[in-house]
Amino acid sequence: MPLPSKLRPALPVGLRRYLPILDWGARYDRATLRDDLIAAIIVTIMLIPQSLAYALLAGLPAEVGLYASIAPLVLYALFGTSRTLAVGPVAVASLMTAAAVGQLAAQGTPEYLGAAIALAVLSGLMLTAMGLLRLGFVANFLSHPVIAGFITAAGLIIAAGQLPHILGIAGGGHSLVEILGRMAADLGSVNLATVAIGMPTLAFLWWARARMKAWLTARGLSDMAAGTIARTGPVMAVAATALAAWAFALPAAGVAIVGDIPAGLPVPALPPLDLGLWAQIAVPALLISIVGYVESISVAQTLAAKRRQRIDPDQELIALGAANIGSGLSGGFPVTGGFARSVVNFDAGAQTPAAGAFTAVGMALATLTLTPALYFLPKATLAATIIVAVLSLVDFGALRRTWAYSRKDGAAMAATILVTLGFGVEPGIIAGVALSLLLHLYRTSRPHVAIVGQVPGTEHFRNVERHAVVTAPDVVSIRVDESLYFPNARFLEDTVLAQVAARPELRHVVLMFSAVNEVDASALETLEGLNAGLKASGVSLHLSEVKGPVMDRLQRSHFLADLTGEVHLTQYDAMKRLAPELTARTLAACRRDTLRAAE
Amino acid sequence: MPLPSKLRPALPVGLRRYLPILDWGARYDRATLRDDLIAAIIVTIMLIPQSLAYALLAGLPAEVGLYASIAPLVLYALFGTSRTLAVGPVAVASLMTAAAVGQLAAQGTPEYLGAAIALAVLSGLMLTAMGLLRLGFVANFLSHPVIAGFITAAGLIIAAGQLPHILGIAGGGHSLVEILGRMAADLGSVNLATVAIGMPTLAFLWWARARMKAWLTARGLSDMAAGTIARTGPVMAVAATALAAWAFALPAAGVAIVGDIPAGLPVPALPPLDLGLWAQIAVPALLISIVGYVESISVAQTLAAKRRQRIDPDQELIALGAANIGSGLSGGFPVTGGFARSVVNFDAGAQTPAAGAFTAVGMALATLTLTPALYFLPKATLAATIIVAVLSLVDFGALRRTWAYSRKDGAAMAATILVTLGFGVEPGIIAGVALSLLLHLYRTSRPHVAIVGQVPGTEHFRNVERHAVVTAPDVVSIRVDESLYFPNARFLEDTVLAQVAARPELRHVVLMFSAVNEVDASALETLEGLNAGLKASGVSLHLSEVKGPVMDRLQRSHFLADLTGEVHLTQYDAMKRLAPELTARTLAACRRDTLRAAE
C-alpha cells in the first residue's frame, strides 16, 4: 500500500540517500569532532576486551575479533543512517557463528576460520540485497516476544558455555543441555590455577558493572568521571590478569592464555569460493542477518528517537551489509550494531558516525601495538568478560510480563526459550518465527465480525450483542472488522452461510465494509461464490460503506455486475432501501429525544 | 478472537457433532432413498473408469483405484457433513502421490505400493488430528490464486504425462520439462496400434464431454436423459476399446493393457510400519492433506450453499481423515472430495451421504464381478479418460483475471504455475504458499495510515490528503487502519518518528485507534518505546477512540501508567483538549453551514 506523500519520511534522495556521510559530513565542525573523539576513546577501551572475548566465543583466534572491529566500523560510518550506533562483534551473533560454523569444521582449523569469514561475506551480501530491494520488512517476521526470548536463551547458553574456561576444563556444545552435560562429565579435571584467576576476575567485573560507579561517586567523583572509570573495568581486568599470568608463570600451572596474536593490520583477502560451503551456510547466514538486523535497528531507533533523529531501515540494511562484507574481506566474522556499546557511545556524546570511524582508528592502533602485551592474557579473563556482559541480556521478567499481557505472545516466547535452550540457536529462532507466523495467521483468519442493528432514532449501526438496536427479520447486516484476504476469506463465507442456514426467513445479506481496507483475489472469489450461492437459495447480497480504493478494484472485476443486491453508500441507505418500514418507524419518533440526550 | 455467540454456527453438539449420520439418518425416508440410489448409480458409472485411471496416474495397479473407492466412501458417509460431496481418487492427489512415492521406490515394486498406502494413512492421521485440534484454518495458508495456479499447472502436467500412454512410448517425469524431454527423446518408437486405439478414444471422449449432450437433445432426448447418457461416455469407451483389444488381439501388436486385476474385495492390512519411510513422506503427506482438503471444502461449501445447508470445516477434516485412513488400511491410496463427481452427484439429486455409501456398494460389486472384463482394457483408454478429465482443470483465463484485479495475487499465481511446471508439484505448492505468506506479511507490514484533521464545523476527523480539514501546528493526529501486531509494529514507530523529526514545533502525537482491533505484545513494546522516545524529545503521546477489548488488555500492562499523554474517548475530545482554540474557532462559525449543506 503506498504511503500517503505527507507521511513519507523526509529522507535525502539520490547519492545522499545511499551515502549519508555526504549529508552530515558537509556540516562537520570542531565541536562535533571533539564530542566524537571523546566517545570514540571510551568505546575503544570497551571494545578491545570485548572484541577478543567475542572472537573466543565464536571459536576463532583473538585477532579475528580485532579485525572485525576496524573495517566494519569505517564502512558503517560511510553508509549508516544512525548517528550513534556502535557496530562490531556482538555476543549473540558470535554464538550463532559458533553454532553455524561448528557443524562444518573443527575449531582451530583453517576451514573453521574460512567458514566464519564466508559467513560474514554472505550475510553482508544478503543484507545489502535486502536493502537494495527494500525488503526491510522481513525483519518483521521476528516478533518482539520471539526475539526477546531468543536473546534471553542465547545469553544463558553463552554464559554457561564460558564457565568451562573459568574452571579450566574442556567444554563445548551448542545447547544448554549439551553444555551442562559435557561440563558435568569433566568436573573432575578442574584446574585450580585457572579458577584462582577466573573467579576473582568474574567477581571484580560484576562489581565494576553493578557497583563501581556508585562506589566512586560516593567517594566524591563526578558522575561522568565515575561512569567512565567504571567502564574501564574490563580493561583493568585484562591488564591485571595478563600481568599476573606473566609474573606468576601461570601458563605452566595449566592456565590457558591467548598466546601469539599476529601484529599488524588485517590483509584484505577473498573468502573461500566454495559453492558447496556457501550453500551449507546460507540458512545460518540468513538467520544471523535477520537477528543482527533486528537487534541493530531496535537500538538505533531507540537512540535516534531520543534526539529526534531519523534512521532509514532500508539504508541500515545496506550499511550493515557493507560492514559485514568488509569484515569478511578483512579477515573478520559477522558483526552488527551492539546494544551496550551503542548506549555508551550515545551517553559519551557521539554526534556523528565519525565516532565509529575514530573507534576503528583506535582499534587499528591497538592491533598494531598492543598484541604483544596480550600474549599472557588468560582466556578465563575473556570468559569472565563475556559472562558479565551477557547476563544483562537474560530477562525472565519479560516472559512473565508478556504472558500476563497476552497468552499467545507468552507461549511463542516460552517456546523460543525452551527450543533454544534444548536444541540450540538455529532451531530456537526457527521455531519462534514459525510459531509467531502460525499464531498470527490463526488470529487474522478469525477476524472480529459483528451483526449490527440500527440504534433507534439515529443513522448509526452497532453490534447487536452490545447495544439495544433494532433489526429487520429478513435482513442481516454483518460488519467485518478486518480487511478481507486469503487468511480470512473462508471464515467470512462460513459466517454468512451460518446465518443463512439458521434463518430461513432471510432475504438480504448486507456486508458493511467500513473497516475493510482491502479485498484480495481470494476474498473476491469468496464473495463471488457467496453471491452465487446466496442467489441459488434466494438471498441477495449487498455491500455498504465500501471505501474508494476497494471500490476501484472491485470495478476491475465482474463481481459488481453479477451482484444480486446493490452497493449502498452507507449502511443507513441500505436499511432505508431494504427495510423502509423499520427505519421510518424508529426514526421520526426518536430523533429529537436522541439529539437532546446527545448534547 | 472468540466469535460472538449469535454468529456461532448452529452445529450439533456431542456425539452428533462427530457422527453427522445420527442427524440425517434419523430422518431418512423412502423418497430420500430413491433419490440417493439414482445419484449413486450415475456416480458409480462415472467412478469405475476414473478409479482405474487415477490409479494408473499414481503409478499404482488398477485395483488400488477400486479399493480407494469403497471404504473411504462409507467412512465419509459416517463422518462427513456435506450431503453431496463425492469422495474418492482424484487427479491432483493422484499426481501428488506419484510425485511423492516416485522419489522413494520404483513403480511396480511392493515398496512403491507400500509407500502409497502409508501416504494415505499418514495423510488421514494428519487430517484427523487437525480436525480434532480445530486447525482447519491452516488451509488458509493456500490463497485462491495459489491453489488455482497449482491446479492449472497440475492439470497440464497430468495431461502431458498421459500422452506417452496414447502414443505407446515410455514416459515418466514429474515436471512438464522432464515429461516433454523424455517424450521427445522417445518419439521414434511410437506404437501405431496404440495410437490407432488411443486417438479415436480421446476424440470420442472429448466429444462426449463437450458435445454429446447437445447432440442428443437435438435428437429429441430429454435434458436429463441426454445428460445421463453423455456421462456414460467413458464407460462406453472402456467397453468398446476392451472389446476391440480382445477382438483384434491388440496386445500382440504392442498395445499395453490393464491385464490381471485380482477379483474380490480388499483385505484390511496395516501399512508398512517403517519410521524412516514415514519421516520421508511426512511433508508430501501434509501437502496432499492440505491441497486435498482445500479442494474438497471448496466444492462442499459451494454445493451446500445452493441448498442452504451447512458444512463444518473442522468435522470435514475428521471425515476426510477417516476416509484416508480407511483407504490406506484397505489397500488404497490418498482420496479426497472431487469436484466433477460431486457436481454430478448433486445434479443427480443426491440428498444425503448415503448416496456415497451406495456408490461404495456399486464399486464393491464392480470389484467382485467386472475385473475379468477389464483384462483387455487398453491403458491408452484410461490415459484418454484422464486427459479429457483434467483439461477442464486448466484455466489460464483465471491468471489473466487475477492479474487484472491484483498484481500481487497475479504474481503469486504465475510463480506457482511456473515453479510447478518447471520443478514439479511439491516445489510448486511450497513456492506458492511461501510467496503468498511473504506478500501477505509485506502488505500487513505496511498498513494504511492517515494524518487526520477536523472537518470544519463537525466532530469528524478525516484524512488531510483527501479532505479540506484543519489541523493544529503542534499536534499531529494519526489514524491507523489496521490492528497493531508484529508485522507492522515497527512501521508505526517509523511513521510517527518521521513526523516528529520533520516537525520541530510538534508537542503532541495522537494515535486514533478507531480501526485497531488488537495490540499484541510486539506492538505494545513499540508503543512503550515510542512513548519513552517521544518523552525524551519533549513530545507527549495520546490515544483516542480505543476499543474496549484493546483497553482491557492495555490495562494489564504498565503502558497506560507511563503514558505521557492521555487516552481520550474520542478524537474530538482529544483535539478539544490539546488545541481548544482550533475546535472553538472552527466549530461555532461553521456548524450551521455544514449542517445545511449536509441535508
Interface residues (C-beta under 8 A of the other chain):
Chain A: M1 L3 P4 S5 K6 L7 R8 P9 A10 F137 V138 A139 N140 F141 L142 S143 H144 P145 I297 Q301 T302 A304 A305 K306 R307 R308 Q309 R310 P313 R401 T402 A404 Y405 S406 K408 D409 G410 M413 S436 L437 L438 H440 L441 Y442 R443 T444 S445 R446 P447 H448 V449 A450 I451 N463 V464 E465 D481 E482 S483 Y485 F486 P487 N488 A489 R490 F491 E493 D494 T495 L497 A498 Q499 V500 A501 A502 P504 A515 N517 E518 D520 A521 S522 L524 E525 T526 G529 L530 A532 G533 L534 A536 S537 R553 R556 S557
Chain B: M1 L3 P4 S5 K6 L7 R8 P9 A10 F137 V138 A139 N140 F141 L142 S143 H144 P145 I297 Q301 T302 A304 A305 K306 R307 R308 Q309 R310 P313 R401 T402 A404 Y405 S406 K408 D409 G410 M413 S436 L437 L438 H440 L441 Y442 R443 T444 S445 R446 P447 H448 V449 A450 I451 N463 V464 E465 D481 E482 S483 Y485 F486 P487 N488 A489 R490 F491 E493 D494 T495 L497 A498 Q499 V500 A501 A502 P504 A515 N517 E518 D520 A521 S522 L524 E525 T526 G529 L530 A532 G533 L534 A536 S537 R553 R556 S557
